[in-house]
Amino acid sequence: MKKIDSFYHNTPEPERSVFLAISNFILSLDGNISTDLKYGMPFFSYKNKMCCYLWKDKKTNEPYFGIVEGNRINHPQLEKGNRSRMKILRVDPNLDIDIETIGEILNSVIALYKDGTIKTK
């Protein structure tokens, strides 16, 4: 079993289902997106450049979708907190996942790679 698969397998429900649904959605958006386990969490790269990840809040265990270059994205649902570079979108595991919002945010990130704002090489 790959490390990334082991991560999902060992994550309890309902967080597992949230992570798997978001992961499948992210990977379906663009053929240049790949995934791997980095720092103990699922990271997604665009043309081998880290762009987003899935993790959970240490205090609440609430899952979230993180954007590596979040400081470059303005979206009302993204939280910066006291992070200097990254922003997150919290996901309530007891509600339907807002795939539309995740898609909007991720498409904004991908556009930064495509237009050269964020270099991939």
C-alpha positions as CSV (number, residue, x, y, z in Angstrom):
1,M,0.0,0.0,0.0
2,K,1.3,3.4,-0.9
3,K,1.9,5.9,1.9
4,I,-0.8,8.2,0.5
5,D,-3.3,5.3,0.5
6,S,-2.3,4.4,4.0
7,F,-3.0,8.0,5.1
8,Y,-6.6,7.8,3.9
9,H,-7.0,4.3,5.2
10,N,-5.9,5.3,8.7
11,T,-8.0,8.5,8.8
12,P,-11.3,8.0,10.7
13,E,-14.7,8.8,9.3
14,P,-16.2,11.3,8.5
15,E,-12.8,13.0,7.8
16,R,-11.7,10.1,5.5
17,S,-14.7,10.6,3.2
18,V,-14.1,14.4,3.1
19,F,-10.5,14.0,2.3
20,L,-11.1,11.3,-0.4
21,A,-13.9,13.3,-2.0
22,I,-11.8,16.5,-2.2
23,S,-8.8,14.6,-3.3
24,N,-10.7,12.9,-6.2
25,F,-12.1,16.3,-7.2
26,I,-8.7,18.0,-7.2
27,L,-7.1,15.3,-9.3
28,S,-10.0,15.4,-11.8
29,L,-9.6,19.2,-12.4
30,D,-6.3,19.1,-14.4
31,G,-4.0,16.4,-15.8
32,N,-1.0,18.3,-14.5
33,I,-2.0,17.8,-10.9
34,S,-0.4,14.9,-9.0
35,T,-0.5,13.9,-5.3
36,D,1.9,12.5,-2.8
37,L,2.2,12.3,1.0
38,K,4.5,15.1,2.3
39,Y,4.9,16.2,5.9
40,G,2.4,13.5,6.8
41,M,-0.4,14.9,4.8
42,P,-1.8,14.7,1.2
43,F,-0.1,17.4,-1.0
44,F,-1.1,18.2,-4.5
45,S,1.3,19.6,-7.0
46,Y,0.8,21.4,-10.3
47,K,3.6,20.4,-12.7
48,N,5.7,19.2,-9.7
49,K,5.2,22.5,-7.8
50,M,3.3,22.2,-4.5
51,C,0.0,24.0,-4.7
52,C,-2.5,22.7,-2.1
53,Y,-2.9,20.1,0.6
54,L,-5.5,18.5,2.9
55,W,-5.2,18.5,6.7
56,K,-7.1,18.9,9.9
57,D,-7.2,21.5,12.7
58,K,-5.1,20.3,15.7
59,K,-7.7,21.5,18.2
60,T,-11.0,20.7,16.5
61,N,-10.0,17.9,14.1
62,E,-12.0,19.8,11.5
63,P,-10.6,19.0,8.0
64,Y,-9.5,21.8,5.8
65,F,-8.2,22.4,2.2
66,G,-5.0,24.5,2.3
67,I,-3.5,26.6,-0.5
68,V,0.3,26.9,-0.4
69,E,0.3,30.3,-2.2
70,G,-2.9,31.4,-0.5
71,N,-1.5,34.9,0.1
72,R,-1.9,35.4,-3.7
73,I,-5.6,34.4,-3.7
74,N,-8.4,36.7,-2.6
75,H,-11.5,34.6,-1.8
76,P,-13.9,35.5,1.0
77,Q,-14.0,32.0,2.4
78,L,-10.3,31.5,2.7
79,E,-8.8,32.1,6.2
80,K,-5.3,33.4,6.6
81,G,-5.1,33.2,10.4
82,N,-1.5,33.9,11.5
83,R,0.0,32.2,8.4
84,S,2.3,34.2,6.3
85,R,1.9,32.4,3.0
86,M,-0.9,29.8,3.2
87,K,-4.6,30.1,3.5
88,I,-7.2,27.5,4.3
89,L,-10.8,26.6,3.6
90,R,-12.4,24.8,6.5
91,V,-14.7,21.9,5.6
92,D,-17.4,20.7,8.0
93,P,-17.5,16.9,7.7
94,N,-21.2,16.9,8.8
95,L,-22.3,19.0,5.8
96,D,-22.2,18.6,2.1
97,I,-18.7,19.6,0.7
98,D,-18.8,22.9,-1.2
99,I,-17.1,21.5,-4.3
100,E,-18.0,24.7,-6.2
101,T,-16.0,26.9,-3.9
102,I,-13.1,24.5,-3.8
103,G,-13.2,24.5,-7.6
104,E,-13.2,28.3,-7.8
105,I,-10.3,28.6,-5.4
106,L,-8.3,25.8,-7.2
107,N,-8.9,27.3,-10.6
108,S,-7.6,30.6,-9.4
109,V,-4.5,28.9,-8.1
110,I,-4.0,27.0,-11.4
111,A,-4.4,30.2,-13.3
112,L,-1.4,31.6,-11.4
113,Y,0.7,28.7,-12.6
114,K,-0.5,28.9,-16.2
115,D,0.1,32.7,-16.5
116,G,3.5,32.4,-15.0
117,T,2.8,34.3,-11.8
118,I,4.0,31.2,-9.9
119,K,6.9,29.6,-11.7
120,T,6.7,25.8,-12.2
121,K,10.3,25.3,-13.2
